[in-house]
Amino acid sequence: MDPLAPLLGRTLVIVAHPDDEAVACAALLQRMREPHVLFCTDGGPLDPWFWNRYGSREAYSLLRRKEARRALEIVGVSHVEFLKTRSAGPIVDQQLFQHLPEAIDAISDFVSRLRPETLLTMSYEGSHPDHDSCNFITSVIARELSLAAWEMPIEPLFKKIERKWQSLLLPAQPAVSLRPTPNEIARKKRALEAYASQGDLTGIADATETFRPLPAYDYTRRPHQDVLNYESWQWSMTGDQVCSAFELYSNTHRRRSPASLNR
């Protein structure tokens, strides 16, 4: 039996930003029978450093949405969603951890309608607060709705910990590796090229993709005790603040019934 079989049916890929899916699982997407991709933020941080040359944050966010649709079309994905919450609308890039209740409610509603067989999301590794938030959100929804959930690593970390692209931070559980075929590599390269706003990503087109069932993380603890990527970048949040948001949600929201999938 193909060890990737649980991911090859109707799978919902829950990622933070346009390009996360192309980097982490563009080859796998090409093998799925019914792939769906959900982006949890609008892809436009508040800091003008990211969007200044595009004129406005809104213009940059719109461009990233267009790039996402183009990239996903290349790898055969037609089911693409951009999260909108009832109270906050689209969530600003880097701020997902500040909007956990409304994000989880909106994604839970979408999952209940879609009825995927499996959820796939970013690893809990400290590379980006939105990536870690996607992991936490997916763990909550998978538990509440009795769904299988997997994770995929994406970025190497800075400082003392050295990793290759798409290798696991803590390989405590067995993982499944996908070595793309030449045709999958060619299509993945074209998908990465579609994200022109993010620079040249094509150097990782032939990288081995890695997946594993989502571990039972203690989200009150940082992914690791070294400096996290976004702390290295001196962003406005720290890993401890992100973990505090996870802990607050867990302490204030009781587990809901999985009956919503049986309506």
FIROGU-998324 format. One line per 4 residues: number of its first residue (from 1); for each residue x, y, z of N, C-alpha, C, O. Coordinates in steps of 0.001 Angstrom, whole numbers. Each point is the difference from the previous one (the first is absolute). Layout:
BEGIN
NUM	X,Y,Z,X,Y,Z,X,Y,Z,X,Y,Z | ...;
***
This chain:
BEGIN
1	844,-1198,0,-844,1198,0,873,1240,0,985,73,735 | -1340,892,-1549,736,1250,-84,-94,718,1341,-1108,286,453 | 2235,18,204,-73,688,1300,-600,1397,-105,-416,574,1007 | 368,-23,-2219,-621,1312,-194,-1502,-104,-253,-664,1021,-177;
5	124,-2226,157,-1408,-202,-343,-964,875,788,-950,513,-591 | 1140,-314,1896,-960,846,738,-85,1428,-523,-975,701,273 | 1989,-261,-1024,27,1379,-497,-438,120,-1457,-24,1103,-548 | -318,-2208,-76,-203,23,-1451,-1455,67,-424,-287,-40,-1196;
9	-641,140,2139,-1408,90,-342,-485,1436,7,585,869,-647 | -1679,-620,1398,-501,1363,173,719,596,1209,-401,-207,1145 | 1453,937,-1421,848,564,1049,-108,1509,-6,58,637,-1051 | -214,-70,2240,4,1451,150,1368,427,514,415,-395,1089;
13	280,1204,-1881,1305,524,365,-215,1379,617,-451,927,-673 | 773,-799,1945,-204,1237,755,1348,681,170,846,-468,763 | -645,1567,-1468,1276,713,52,-239,1461,337,-1135,477,-10 | 2210,218,305,-123,1385,458,-30,993,-1143,-830,909,-16;
17	1744,-1080,-957,202,1019,-1028,129,-625,-1382,416,-1151,-126 | -770,1899,-901,318,-440,-1352,1506,-207,-149,796,887,308 | -437,-2024,-766,1327,-587,-287,354,-1091,987,839,-845,-314 | -1457,823,1531,277,-1080,949,-271,-1361,-632,791,-931,144;
21	-1913,828,-840,-395,-1286,-581,928,-404,-1149,309,-1181,-157 | 134,2149,-643,887,-314,-1119,1354,-476,490,586,-918,-573 | -89,1540,1634,1287,-381,566,-86,-1368,667,874,-844,-200 | -1911,622,984,-42,-1175,877,-601,-1239,-623,378,-1113,366;
25	-1321,1273,-1312,-697,-1214,-460,-496,72,-1442,-1005,-631,-330 | 1680,1378,-529,-470,107,-1388,41,-1335,-730,-847,-262,-853 | 1816,-584,1173,40,-1323,-627,-1143,-875,514,-669,-679,-780 | 450,700,2092,-1095,-788,574,-1347,441,-558,-850,-840,-295;
29	646,2134,147,-1270,500,-541,-302,-626,-1360,-1160,-250,-327 | 2188,2,-451,-196,-576,-1331,-475,-1446,60,-534,-519,-980 | 724,-128,2113,-400,-1404,154,-1362,-158,668,-572,-1090,-23 | 49,2149,614,-1266,-102,720,-1168,-128,-966,-14,616,-1066;
33	-970,-1429,1458,-1209,-152,-806,-854,1263,47,-520,431,-1028 | 369,168,2215,-842,1188,147,647,970,1000,-415,66,1157 | 1417,675,-1598,659,932,910,-774,1297,169,-553,543,-957 | 523,-60,2185,-562,1316,324,1065,758,780,679,-579,847;
37	-531,1861,-1124,990,814,693,-704,1196,629,-762,704,-663 | 1029,-481,1958,-563,1119,741,1133,873,520,874,-482,720 | -883,1768,-1082,968,960,504,-622,750,1175,-1106,529,-114 | 1814,-484,1240,-574,534,1227,239,1485,213,-670,607,835;
41	1604,-1,-1563,225,1447,122,-60,630,-1384,-66,-692,-1017 | 90,2018,1003,-84,698,-1282,1352,179,-678,74,561,-1093 | 1000,-1033,1732,1312,50,-630,673,1355,6,1079,151,-574 | -1693,850,1214,553,1348,5,294,490,1399,-920,443,687;
45	2178,-500,-226,331,516,1330,-200,1511,77,-69,679,-1025 | -22,-164,2238,-156,1449,185,1276,768,-346,-73,1145,-447 | 1218,-1751,646,1275,675,-221,175,360,-1482,-22,-890,-850 | 194,2178,528,167,406,-1402,1211,-624,-685,71,-10,-1229;
49	877,-507,1996,1163,-645,-615,-435,-1080,-985,657,-210,-1019 | -1760,-477,1316,-456,-1092,-851,-706,491,-1264,127,-614,-1060 | -863,1707,1166,-888,367,-1101,264,1374,-617,-713,397,-921 | 1709,330,1400,193,1385,-423,97,150,-1518,-568,935,-563;
53	1272,-1835,-97,186,147,-1458,-1267,-311,-792,-44,231,-1209 | -994,-758,1881,-1267,-286,-677,-1043,1081,250,-1122,-96,-498 | 1480,1120,1262,-874,1143,188,-836,-23,1256,-219,1048,609 | -260,-2218,-200,-819,-108,1200,-22,-1447,465,282,-923,-766;
57	-620,747,2026,-122,-1354,537,-1103,-767,-721,134,-1194,-270 | -1225,1892,-39,-1135,-643,-663,379,-483,-1399,-402,-1086,-417 | 1186,1906,-314,426,-396,-1341,913,-1228,61,-94,-898,-837 | 972,871,1832,899,-1140,174,-788,-1264,340,274,-1073,-538;
61	-1244,1205,1423,-831,-1136,377,-764,-539,-1204,-76,-1213,-197 | -486,2107,-605,-729,-418,-1188,917,-708,-986,-388,-1002,-599 | 1600,1515,427,963,-641,-896,307,-1417,462,64,-918,-817 | 123,735,2105,312,-1329,515,-1166,-974,-212,219,-1185,-248;
65	-1430,1675,343,-1162,-853,-295,7,-438,-1460,-268,-1162,-307 | 572,2084,-578,49,-324,-1429,1115,-1005,-286,-177,-938,-777 | 1321,1149,1413,1103,-942,-173,-394,-1391,489,343,-1003,-624 | -1062,949,1738,-413,-1291,557,-900,-756,-967,196,-1194,-229;
69	-1167,1872,-330,-908,-671,-936,762,-504,-1221,-263,-1098,-490 | 1200,1892,5,782,-403,-1166,888,-1197,343,67,-961,-767 | 609,1014,1905,880,-1091,399,-767,-1299,207,446,-1069,-418 | -1600,1170,1064,-773,-1207,283,-623,-588,-1262,-150,-1217,-110;
73	-204,2052,-816,-495,-512,-1282,1069,-832,-692,-313,-1008,-634 | 1558,1416,748,1104,-717,-640,126,-1414,547,303,-930,-748 | -534,759,2050,133,-1341,592,-1339,-713,110,-102,-1015,690 | -918,1524,-1352,-1261,-715,-118,-983,190,1122,-874,-843,202;
77	992,1945,544,-916,265,1115,-982,1080,-414,400,1114,-341 | -1681,-1440,371,-1038,968,-367,-810,469,1192,-730,987,-95 | 851,-1690,1226,-759,357,1202,896,828,917,825,-548,732 | -990,1862,-775,856,924,743,-887,922,827,-954,581,-519;
81	1269,-446,1810,-773,858,889,932,969,725,1123,-352,361 | -1609,1576,-153,704,1003,790,-879,332,1200,-1126,473,-155 | 1643,-722,1339,-807,88,1210,-535,1405,234,720,992,-108 | -2004,-943,431,-628,1225,487,-778,-353,1249,-822,-916,-9;
85	1078,1635,1074,-728,-228,1241,-1216,912,59,-52,1022,-685 | -924,-1394,1503,-1219,810,104,286,1367,602,-562,1006,-433 | 1440,-971,1435,214,1253,737,1187,801,-512,-28,1231,28 | 1073,-1915,-497,1232,702,-367,258,37,-1497,936,662,-447;
89	-1768,-1375,-353,268,-66,-1424,1290,-760,-250,317,-914,762 | 450,1258,-1810,1304,-641,-215,955,364,1143,-35,1115,519 | 874,-2058,-143,946,219,1097,1338,460,-569,524,-592,-944 | 12,1639,1524,1256,587,-473,1160,-963,246,89,-626,1056;
93	782,519,-2031,1215,-801,100,749,355,1296,142,1173,345 | 331,-2203,360,713,64,1282,-926,144,1204,482,3,1132 | -1799,115,-1337,-905,245,1120,-974,-1152,272,-958,171,754 | 1190,-1325,-1350,-938,-1102,175,-130,-397,1470,-1096,-324,456;
97	2189,345,279,-57,-406,1420,-861,947,828,-439,-366,1090 | 193,1570,-1585,-834,961,717,-1489,-169,-310,-834,687,589 | 497,-1588,-1500,-1397,-172,-431,-401,-1476,13,-734,-454,-878 | 1206,-278,1857,-257,-1442,23,-1480,-361,108,-448,-869,-749;
101	-341,1486,1641,-1400,-432,97,-766,150,-1302,-678,-934,-430 | 777,2107,-208,-751,198,-1230,560,-829,-1148,-759,-459,-852 | 2082,258,814,582,-828,-1049,-438,-1451,153,-366,-645,-983 | 400,131,2197,-389,-1394,229,-1477,-201,-303,-373,-1019,-582;
105	-469,1963,963,-1423,-122,-318,-217,-43,-1512,-751,-840,-496 | 1404,1741,-237,-196,71,-1443,540,-1244,-698,-639,-528,-911 | 1802,63,1330,581,-1187,-636,-805,-1238,362,-197,-875,-843 | -269,785,2080,-844,-1140,395,-1265,-69,-839,-404,-1079,-434;
109	-218,2223,205,-1193,24,-837,310,-481,-1410,-763,-768,-586 | 1893,1228,43,382,-409,-1352,289,-1499,-52,-436,-681,-929 | 1163,163,1910,318,-1425,39,-1269,-838,125,-105,-1058,-619 | -848,1517,1408,-1251,-741,164,-772,-80,-1314,-653,-1005,-283;
113	730,2060,-513,-666,-29,-1311,762,-856,-1002,-601,-753,-766 | 1906,868,774,825,-712,-981,85,-1492,281,11,-810,-927 | 49,450,2178,168,-1388,434,1247,-651,-600,-102,-1026,-672 | 1255,1602,906,1226,-626,-514,299,-1289,749,-490,-225,1106;
117	1301,-611,-1730,440,-1231,656,1196,248,908,180,-682,1009 | 634,1665,-1378,1232,286,731,296,1493,-55,-327,677,-975 | 956,-170,2048,503,1366,36,1521,-46,-63,629,-876,594 | -49,1822,-1313,1454,110,-108,385,1451,233,-581,905,-600;
121	1570,-679,1481,357,1372,335,1500,148,218,760,-950,-186 | -340,2152,582,1398,321,229,475,-607,1325,-785,-181,930 | 2064,-125,-865,566,-536,1237,86,1069,1085,42,1200,-272 | -18,-1679,1497,206,874,1164,1505,87,219,583,-859,661;
125	50,1899,-1215,1453,25,-32,607,1371,276,1224,122,37 | -2039,910,156,548,1303,333,503,806,-1161,722,979,192 | -1091,-1369,-1410,475,750,-1157,-788,1279,-222,556,1015,-421 | -1864,-1065,709,-882,1152,-222,-1173,-137,962,-521,-1105,155;
129	79,2186,502,-1113,-134,944,-1279,-498,-661,-797,-689,637 | 593,1031,-1905,-1200,-475,-693,79,-1497,-294,-1012,-697,52 | 2219,200,-362,153,-1441,-224,-327,-769,1278,-753,-974,-24 | 1329,1425,1138,-270,-675,1267,-1477,98,379,-560,-927,585;
133	-62,2050,-921,-1427,165,283,-835,-952,-836,-988,-547,490 | 1368,340,-1743,-712,-971,-840,83,-1395,602,-971,-756,-32 | 2129,420,578,161,-1304,621,-918,-139,1208,-679,-1014,158 | 661,2028,686,-881,-25,1172,-1465,-87,-421,-748,-821,530;
137	339,1653,-1471,-1385,14,-468,-394,-1366,-549,-1081,-507,300 | 1950,-80,-1096,-301,-1311,-578,-131,-1058,1074,-854,-881,-99 | 1688,954,1127,-94,-981,1080,-1335,108,722,-599,-1014,357 | 130,2244,-139,-1287,211,665,-1137,-561,-842,-855,-725,508;
141	846,1057,-1790,-1093,-421,-870,25,-1512,-209,-1052,-638,-7 | 2233,64,-162,96,-1450,-175,-548,-727,1219,-695,-1008,-135 | 1004,1514,1321,-508,-626,1225,-1510,158,108,-709,-958,309 | 219,2164,-563,-1429,256,164,-843,-753,-1017,-1109,-435,313;
145	1624,277,-1528,-787,-613,-1067,453,-1416,-336,-430,-575,-999 | 1294,21,1831,463,-1390,-145,562,-267,-1392,-419,-930,-689 | 1361,1752,298,639,-116,-1314,1477,-325,151,634,382,984 | -98,-1084,-1958,1439,-217,-55,687,1306,-384,-512,757,-825;
149	1662,-496,1421,750,1212,-308,1478,-332,-149,555,-794,760 | 70,1416,-1755,1421,-163,-276,659,1366,-29,-667,1027,-124 | 2001,-1032,243,756,1244,-94,1150,-152,-994,414,-1108,-342 | 91,2272,-114,1115,8,-948,950,1136,358,-442,1133,186;
153	1728,-1414,-88,968,1053,292,256,840,-1237,-310,-402,-1122 | 881,1573,1350,261,860,-1146,1356,668,58,785,-157,-934 | -470,901,1997,1169,862,-31,1113,-483,915,-269,-560,1063 | 1520,773,-1469,1100,-210,937,-10,1113,1039,-490,1098,-262;
157	1021,-1380,1416,4,985,1084,1335,720,80,1020,-498,-477 | -1039,1653,1074,1207,792,170,737,-410,1282,-402,-926,706 | 1467,1633,-441,784,-136,1220,634,-1383,125,608,-489,-953 | -743,-144,2112,791,-1191,294,-518,-1259,-693,772,-927,-244;
161	-2045,879,-73,-583,-1207,-575,81,84,-1516,-519,940,-602 | 1164,-1914,-8,124,-5,-1443,-821,-1152,-575,99,-1142,447 | -908,1472,-1444,-833,-1005,-651,-38,267,-1486,218,1123,-454 | -498,-2169,-292,-232,159,-1421,-1465,385,-216,-828,-163,896;
165	518,670,-2076,-1387,298,-330,-842,-1256,156,403,-1094,-395 | -1575,1274,976,-997,-1053,139,508,-1226,752,-343,-1134,-334 | 1157,1376,1340,386,-1053,925,-619,320,1355,-189,1169,338 | -121,-2188,426,-717,193,1254,928,495,1102,1153,-419,98;
169	-1674,1310,719,766,557,1108,312,-1067,1039,1151,-156,409 | -2169,-575,16,164,-1045,1000,-570,-1301,-563,-1200,-249,119 | 2030,-568,-718,-500,-1215,-661,-362,-1100,983,512,-1116,-80 | -1405,1446,1010,-370,-965,1035,-949,-1067,-524,-94,-1090,565;
173	-606,1406,-1641,-924,-957,-583,400,-271,-1440,545,879,-668 | -812,-2094,178,361,-326,-1385,-698,933,-986,-1143,403,216 | 1828,-70,-1278,-537,871,-1040,29,-735,-1334,689,-1007,-164 | -1453,1534,-779,-59,-555,-1343,639,999,-952,-342,1183,16;
177	1253,-1644,-831,679,863,-962,-568,-207,-1388,-283,-1126,-409 | 121,2218,-309,-452,-40,-1386,1111,575,-861,353,1172,123 | 190,-2004,-993,1017,461,-937,-682,284,-1334,-432,-931,-679 | 329,2181,299,-763,350,-1205,590,-618,-1258,1214,-165,-119;
181	-2083,-169,-805,428,-467,-1310,455,1196,-832,-289,1141,363 | 991,-1373,-1466,402,1130,-849,-1172,858,-457,115,1225,-52 | -1235,-1847,-278,-1160,781,-423,-562,825,1156,-390,1152,-190 | 348,-1742,1389,-477,741,1172,933,1162,332,-453,1076,392;
185	1747,-1298,-549,967,1071,248,-209,1151,-978,50,1168,385 | -286,-1505,-1653,-198,1041,-1010,-1230,847,310,35,1226,-113 | -1127,-1892,506,-1221,749,325,167,783,1302,-497,1120,118 | 1193,-1703,857,245,727,1242,847,1236,-270,-242,1057,583;
189	1224,-1180,-1453,838,1157,-331,-841,1113,-616,179,1171,336 | -1093,-1527,-1235,-867,1007,-609,-908,639,1046,-257,1203,-52 | -229,-2003,1000,-836,556,1067,789,972,858,-513,1055,372 | 1753,-1397,-55,848,894,793,312,1279,-781,82,1080,585;
193	88,-1200,-1883,241,1174,-838,-1187,947,6,161,1210,-165 | -1361,-1764,356,-1203,843,25,23,963,1181,-662,1037,-33 | 1412,-1369,1068,114,877,1171,1172,970,-183,934,24,801 | -1001,755,-1847,1098,920,-314,227,1025,1103,1125,456,202;
197	-2187,-91,514,135,1007,1064,864,-490,1157,470,804,805 | -255,-2116,-716,753,-576,1113,1446,-299,-351,700,-660,768 | -240,1138,-1926,1371,-263,-412,117,-1340,-704,-1007,-620,-340 | 2217,181,125,247,-1257,-713,-44,-1168,976,913,-188,803;
201	-1984,-590,-881,-179,-1167,857,331,-1309,-712,-93,-1074,594 | 476,1165,-1858,97,-1208,-819,1134,-926,415,22,-1160,-412 | 911,1638,1208,1110,-854,417,-414,-1181,850,774,-942,167 | -1992,974,379,-472,-1113,834,-1036,-854,-724,-682,-810,628;
205	558,982,-1941,-1029,-732,-744,188,-1512,79,-978,-746,-58 | 2218,288,190,250,-1435,33,185,-545,1407,424,-1143,172 | -741,1956,845,175,-446,1384,-948,-1149,330,-1130,-52,-486 | 1607,-863,1318,-863,-1064,511,-1038,603,936,351,754,907;
209	-1609,-1073,-1114,-1072,485,873,-202,-1001,1144,111,-1211,-191 | -403,1732,1362,-64,-827,1203,-1321,219,723,-462,1132,140 | -140,-2226,317,-1309,54,657,-47,-1007,1146,643,-1049,-47 | -1419,1391,1079,-225,-961,1077,-1307,338,703,-447,1146,-39;
213	-170,-2135,682,-1180,291,824,331,1056,1038,1098,13,555 | -2037,860,-296,215,1121,905,237,-505,1422,-874,-650,575 | 2044,939,3,255,-436,1386,-892,750,995,-596,1025,-332 | 518,-1545,1534,-753,658,1069,924,1012,669,602,-290,1034;
217	-492,1464,-1617,898,1028,517,-546,615,1288,-1211,73,208 | 2117,359,637,-337,842,1136,161,1445,-467,1109,534,-21 | -2217,88,-349,69,1334,-597,250,1099,1036,115,1172,-358 | -31,-1540,1621,412,992,990,1520,164,1,536,895,653;
221	145,-1764,-1389,1456,36,-85,424,449,-1400,-630,-368,-992 | 1667,1139,918,555,419,-1276,420,-1226,-823,313,-1044,571 | -305,1161,-1895,428,-1147,-814,1398,-489,339,280,-1195,-90 | 591,2101,476,1331,-347,495,496,1183,820,-593,1078,-36;
225	1663,-1277,762,459,1020,941,1048,945,-584,445,924,682 | -52,-1141,-1917,896,939,-660,-826,1190,-501,-1226,-2,114 | 1891,1004,-660,-697,1150,-575,-817,-456,-1204,518,-676,-889 | -1790,1045,864,-868,-365,-1113,279,910,-1192,550,1092,143;
229	-947,-1576,-1334,267,791,-1199,-502,1433,124,744,948,-253 | -1996,-793,640,-574,1345,3,551,854,1134,-69,1228,-59 | 613,-1865,1088,724,762,1022,1331,500,-570,442,1105,314 | 192,-1935,-1158,1221,438,-668,-262,1195,-901,837,892,-132;
233	-2008,-888,-484,-365,1106,-892,-471,1226,786,-270,1050,-584 | 172,-1189,1920,-411,1092,889,-1407,513,-342,-260,1203,-9 | -633,-2155,-271,-1394,364,-181,-597,384,1352,659,-116,1033 | -1898,569,-1048,-599,575,1208,-423,-1031,1030,-246,349,1155;
237	155,-1623,-1552,-448,-1036,939,1164,-922,377,994,-100,-719 | -1144,-561,1848,973,-1004,433,-679,-1369,23,-1226,-103,-36 | 2043,-932,95,-552,-1339,98,-822,-186,1260,-1006,-708,-15 | 1424,1337,1108,-753,-117,1254,-1377,650,-131,-975,-514,548;
241	884,1614,-1253,-1296,654,-206,-918,-864,-861,-1198,-96,266 | 1755,-525,-1287,-808,-880,-854,-501,-1192,807,-1167,-376,-108 | 2043,-222,917,-416,-1132,833,-1059,417,1017,-905,-775,312 | 1016,1988,199,-1007,492,948,-1361,101,-662,-1021,-264,636;
245	995,645,-1918,-1269,57,-717,-591,-1391,-168,-1212,-173,123 | 2051,-821,-401,-482,-1373,-107,-561,-476,1344,-1055,-632,55 | 1762,938,1005,-430,-434,1331,-1308,680,398,-884,-639,572 | 761,1917,-869,-1229,713,324,-1187,-606,-727,-1063,-194,589;
249	1244,-106,-1880,-1113,-620,-743,-369,-1347,636,-1178,-284,217 | 2169,-527,76,-267,-1330,553,-703,79,1347,-824,-854,325 | 1146,1872,452,-590,129,1334,-1400,597,-12,-757,-186,953 | 403,900,-2014,-1270,716,-19,-1023,-564,-969,-1136,472,-34;
253	1514,-1478,-759,-942,-589,-959,-93,-1489,265,961,-746,-188 | -2102,343,616,-216,-1408,274,-87,-773,-1304,-398,526,-1039 | 779,-1778,1128,-51,-873,-1177,-1430,-116,-492,-932,-233,771 | 783,403,-2097,-1328,-99,-594,-236,-1409,-531,938,-774,-193;
257	-2188,463,-35,-374,-1332,-461,323,-184,-1461,-160,933,-787 | 625,-2146,389,218,-285,-1416,-1284,-269,-760,46,-371,-1173 | -1197,550,1819,-1273,-311,-655,-262,839,-1238,-828,-367,-834 | 1525,1490,707,-246,852,-1164,307,-689,-1306,-547,371,-1038;
261	1427,-1384,1066,283,-727,-1239,-1084,-1017,-318,0,-586,-1083 | -908,372,1995,-1031,-1033,-204,-1379,595,-250,-1008,-706,32 | 974,2003,-280,-1303,637,-222,-571,-419,-1345,-1092,432,-369;
***
